[in-house]
């Protein structure tokens, strides 16, 4: 799978980043800049998108401003990473990264701030390649009512939620400890697996961060890509999924299960399967091959 300039790797063979190697700096200065013309179109685009019948829910998200990667030391094969985050929401994403004028926002950001992302919401996503007890990887087919990439095969995922951190610890993001935000970055992907596939969190290993993907179709919308093991067998997971009691059951139409051995041997993957994958899922498979290298 060819991914040009839209994947940043943090893992090496046998090792990914654990929580202790991640830091965050969350500050309002990393929020999206309001565009002098197009900012007023965000609400209009949201209303128009809402009328199309797709599932839309607006909530606050962490805005990804950038990364600082410290080179590995002799004692540690892996880098340490600092994420610089602001706050945005899903409505701003629909009205910027996903907007028909998104490329103009990129150009204007470069012109006015020397930053092509300045006028973009860039909500930080998370996703995980989930390995079952018997060595399968679990994907899911996105529902036709999903606002993004309907019908495509994807890994379970979503977004870390600033409101979850804020409500749990204090009333404003300014007083939230950075460590609590790091916890949310890692643990949000476990909550997404639970809410989308119906797997209890106690059956999941703690996530390992493999890298970050940038979706070129939505002006490099970023997503942290994790690896998670499950204590359950593929059959047990399929039965839980079919109960359809999970909170986000409507976000997918079926599970797509692929043996790990096939994902680690590109010759065994059909062109049809590759073409159905979302960009983030393609990036995650590449990272998985490095991790298992």
DAVENCOR-V224347 format. One record per residue. N is the residue number from 1. RES is the residue in one letter. PHI is phi in whole degrees, -180 to 180 (NA if undefined). PSI is psi in whole degrees, -180 to 180 (none if undefined). OMEGA is omega in radians with two decimals (NA if undefined). Layout:
N,RES,PHI,PSI,OMEGA / N,RES,PHI,PSI,OMEGA
This chain:
1,X,NA,126,-3.14 / 2,X,-94,122,3.07 / 3,X,-127,110,-3.02 / 4,X,-98,113,3.01 / 5,X,66,17,-3.08 / 6,X,-127,27,-3.14 / 7,X,-147,131,3.07 / 8,X,-119,124,-3.02 / 9,X,-98,132,3.07 / 10,X,-113,-10,-3.02 / 11,X,-99,163,2.96 / 12,X,-129,175,-3.13 / 13,X,-56,119,3.07 / 14,X,86,-6,-3.07 / 15,X,-143,136,2.96 / 16,X,-124,-179,-3.09 / 17,X,-80,129,3.01 / 18,X,-90,170,-3.05 / 19,X,-58,-35,-3.08 / 20,X,-65,-18,-3.12 / 21,X,-94,6,-3.11 / 22,X,-115,134,3.01 / 23,X,-125,158,3.04 / 24,X,-133,150,2.98 / 25,X,-128,107,-3.11 / 26,X,-106,123,-3.04 / 27,X,-151,142,3.12 / 28,X,-58,-22,3.13 / 29,X,-67,-14,3.10 / 30,X,-96,9,3.07 / 31,X,-72,162,3.08 / 32,X,-63,141,3.02 / 33,X,-81,135,3.09 / 34,X,-75,126,3.13 / 35,X,-74,136,-3.07 / 36,X,-62,-24,-3.13 / 37,X,-112,-56,-2.96 / 38,X,-77,-16,-3.13 / 39,X,-58,-32,-3.11 / 40,X,-75,-9,-3.13 / 41,X,-91,-7,-3.06 / 42,X,-61,-48,-3.13 / 43,X,-63,-41,-3.14 / 44,X,-61,-45,-3.14 / 45,X,-65,-37,3.12 / 46,X,-63,-45,3.14 / 47,X,-63,-43,3.13 / 48,X,-63,-43,3.13 / 49,X,-65,-37,-3.13 / 50,X,-64,-28,-3.09 / 51,X,-81,-6,-3.09 / 52,X,-86,-5,3.11 / 53,X,91,4,3.12 / 54,X,-82,161,3.10 / 55,X,-80,117,3.12 / 56,X,-128,135,3.07 / 57,X,-144,121,-3.13 / 58,X,-90,132,3.06 / 59,X,-155,161,-3.14 / 60,X,-68,149,3.11 / 61,X,-136,161,3.00 / 62,X,-78,128,3.08 / 63,X,-90,126,-3.14 / 64,X,-84,118,3.09 / 65,X,-97,-39,-3.14 / 66,X,170,-177,-3.09 / 67,X,-130,152,2.89 / 68,X,-124,121,-3.09 / 69,X,-110,120,3.07 / 70,X,-87,131,-3.11 / 71,X,-63,147,3.11 / 72,X,-60,148,3.06 / 73,X,-96,173,3.11 / 74,X,-61,-36,-3.11 / 75,X,-80,-18,-3.06 / 76,X,-133,121,-3.12 / 77,X,-74,-15,-3.02 / 78,X,-109,150,3.09 / 79,X,-77,166,2.89 / 80,X,-106,148,-2.99 / 81,X,-129,134,2.99 / 82,X,-112,127,3.09 / 83,X,-101,131,3.08 / 84,X,-102,118,-2.97 / 85,X,-126,144,2.92 / 86,X,-116,-159,3.10 / 87,X,-126,138,3.07 / 88,X,-142,-161,3.04 / 89,X,-152,171,-3.05 / 90,X,-70,-31,3.10 / 91,X,-62,-41,3.11 / 92,X,-66,-33,3.07 / 93,X,-63,-48,3.13 / 94,X,-61,-35,-3.10 / 95,X,-90,3,3.12 / 96,X,-132,-81,-3.12 / 97,X,-55,-36,-3.04 / 98,X,-97,1,-3.02 / 99,X,-80,156,3.10 / 100,X,-65,-20,3.14 / 101,X,-102,20,-3.05 / 102,X,-58,-40,-3.12 / 103,X,-64,-32,3.08 / 104,X,-69,-37,3.07 / 105,X,-61,-40,3.11 / 106,X,-62,-47,3.14 / 107,X,-63,-44,-3.12 / 108,X,-68,-35,3.08 / 109,X,-63,-40,3.11 / 110,X,-67,-41,-3.12 / 111,X,-67,-45,-2.99 / 112,X,-90,-27,-3.06 / 113,X,-130,2,-3.01 / 114,X,55,31,-3.12 / 115,X,-141,106,-3.10 / 116,X,-64,-17,-3.12 / 117,X,-96,0,-2.98 / 118,X,-57,-39,-3.08 / 119,X,-96,13,-3.10 / 120,X,-108,145,-3.13 / 121,X,-69,-40,3.10 / 122,X,48,53,3.09 / 123,X,-65,134,-3.10 / 124,X,-79,122,3.10 / 125,X,-98,172,3.02 / 126,X,-139,151,3.07 / 127,X,-155,160,-3.11 / 128,X,-142,138,2.87 / 129,X,-86,120,-3.01 / 130,X,-104,117,3.13 / 131,X,-99,129,3.14 / 132,X,-81,171,-3.13 / 133,X,-60,-32,-3.10 / 134,X,-100,19,2.95 / 135,X,85,29,2.99 / 136,X,-105,157,3.01 / 137,X,-110,132,-3.04 / 138,X,-101,117,2.97 / 139,X,-107,174,3.03 / 140,X,-141,149,3.09 / 141,X,-90,124,-3.10 / 142,X,-67,140,3.14 / 143,X,-63,153,3.09 / 144,X,-70,-8,3.08 / 145,X,-99,6,3.06 / 146,X,-69,140,3.14 / 147,X,-67,-32,-3.14 / 148,X,-115,138,2.98 / 149,X,49,50,3.13 / 150,X,-61,140,3.08 / 151,X,82,-7,-3.11 / 152,X,-85,158,3.09 / 153,X,-88,128,-3.01 / 154,X,-138,165,2.97 / 155,X,-88,156,3.07 / 156,X,-61,142,-3.11 / 157,X,176,-177,-3.12 / 158,X,178,-129,-3.12 / 159,X,-138,143,2.91 / 160,X,-64,149,-3.02 / 161,X,-115,109,3.07 / 162,X,-56,-36,-3.12 / 163,X,-63,-33,3.11 / 164,X,-65,-40,3.13 / 165,X,-71,-46,-3.10 / 166,X,-63,-46,-3.11 / 167,X,-66,-31,-3.09 / 168,X,-77,-30,-2.97 / 169,X,-121,-33,3.12 / 170,X,-169,179,-3.00 / 171,X,-88,-15,-3.13 / 172,X,-137,153,-3.11 / 173,X,-66,-24,-3.08 / 174,X,-62,-27,-3.09 / 175,X,-102,6,3.14 / 176,X,-79,132,3.10 / 177,X,-67,137,3.11 / 178,X,-53,-35,-3.13 / 179,X,-62,-32,3.12 / 180,X,-70,-33,3.08 / 181,X,-70,-42,3.08 / 182,X,-59,-43,3.09 / 183,X,-57,-43,-3.13 / 184,X,-66,-38,3.11 / 185,X,-58,-42,-3.11 / 186,X,-81,-46,-3.01 / 187,X,-79,-20,3.10 / 188,X,-63,-33,-3.13 / 189,X,-71,-31,3.04 / 190,X,-67,-41,3.12 / 191,X,-65,-36,3.11 / 192,X,-66,-42,3.10 / 193,X,-61,-44,3.10 / 194,X,-61,-48,-3.01 / 195,X,-77,-22,-3.12 / 196,X,-97,-35,-3.02 / 197,X,-112,-18,3.09 / 198,X,84,27,3.10 / 199,X,-95,128,3.09 / 200,X,-62,141,-3.12 / 201,X,-60,-32,-3.13 / 202,X,-64,-16,3.11 / 203,X,-91,2,-3.05 / 204,X,-112,144,3.01 / 205,X,-75,162,3.08 / 206,X,-71,139,-3.04 / 207,X,-65,149,3.00 / 208,X,-117,129,-3.09 / 209,X,-84,124,-3.12 / 210,X,-98,-32,-3.09 / 211,X,171,-167,3.13 / 212,X,-135,136,3.11 / 213,X,-107,152,3.11 / 214,X,-128,118,-3.05 / 215,X,-83,112,-3.12 / 216,X,-67,-20,-3.14 / 217,X,-74,-18,3.09 / 218,X,-127,47,3.06 / 219,X,53,46,3.04 / 220,X,67,40,3.01 / 221,X,-59,127,-3.00 / 222,X,-91,152,3.06 / 223,X,-148,129,3.03 / 224,X,-76,130,-3.07 / 225,X,-109,121,-3.05 / 226,X,-113,165,2.98 / 227,X,-121,133,-3.13 / 228,X,-136,134,3.02 / 229,X,-98,150,3.12 / 230,X,-122,140,3.12 / 231,X,-75,-14,-3.05 / 232,X,-90,156,3.06 / 233,X,-79,165,3.09 / 234,X,-57,-44,-3.13 / 235,X,-62,-43,3.13 / 236,X,-63,-39,3.11 / 237,X,-66,-43,3.13 / 238,X,-61,-40,3.13 / 239,X,-66,-41,3.09 / 240,X,-63,-43,3.14 / 241,X,-61,-42,-3.09 / 242,X,-70,-14,3.04 / 243,X,-64,-28,3.12 / 244,X,56,36,3.07 / 245,X,-102,0,-3.13 / 246,X,-73,147,-3.07 / 247,X,-60,-30,-3.08 / 248,X,-114,38,-3.13 / 249,X,-60,-30,-3.08 / 250,X,-73,-9,-3.08 / 251,X,-82,-11,3.12 / 252,X,-139,158,-3.13 / 253,X,-109,-21,3.12 / 254,X,-167,161,2.97 / 255,X,-89,145,3.06 / 256,X,-122,113,-3.04 / 257,X,-106,130,-3.13 / 258,X,-128,130,3.07 / 259,X,-58,138,3.11 / 260,X,-55,-38,-3.11 / 261,X,-59,-33,3.12 / 262,X,-73,-38,3.13 / 263,X,-68,-25,3.14 / 264,X,-91,1,3.09 / 265,X,-134,96,-3.00 / 266,X,-59,-26,3.14 / 267,X,-65,-23,-3.12 / 268,X,-86,-11,-3.12 / 269,X,-88,129,3.14 / 270,X,-75,152,3.06 / 271,X,-61,-35,-3.13 / 272,X,-62,-44,3.12 / 273,X,-65,-46,-3.13 / 274,X,-59,-41,-3.09 / 275,X,-70,-20,3.13 / 276,X,-85,-16,-3.08 / 277,X,-71,143,2.96 / 278,X,-68,164,3.13 / 279,X,-60,-44,-3.13 / 280,X,-63,-38,3.12 / 281,X,-66,-40,3.07 / 282,X,-60,-45,3.12 / 283,X,-62,-41,-3.13 / 284,X,-62,-38,3.12 / 285,X,-65,-40,3.08 / 286,X,-61,-45,3.11 / 287,X,-62,-38,3.12 / 288,X,-62,-38,3.11 / 289,X,-65,-36,3.07 / 290,X,-67,-45,-3.12 / 291,X,-61,-38,-3.14 / 292,X,-92,4,-3.07 / 293,X,-61,none,NA
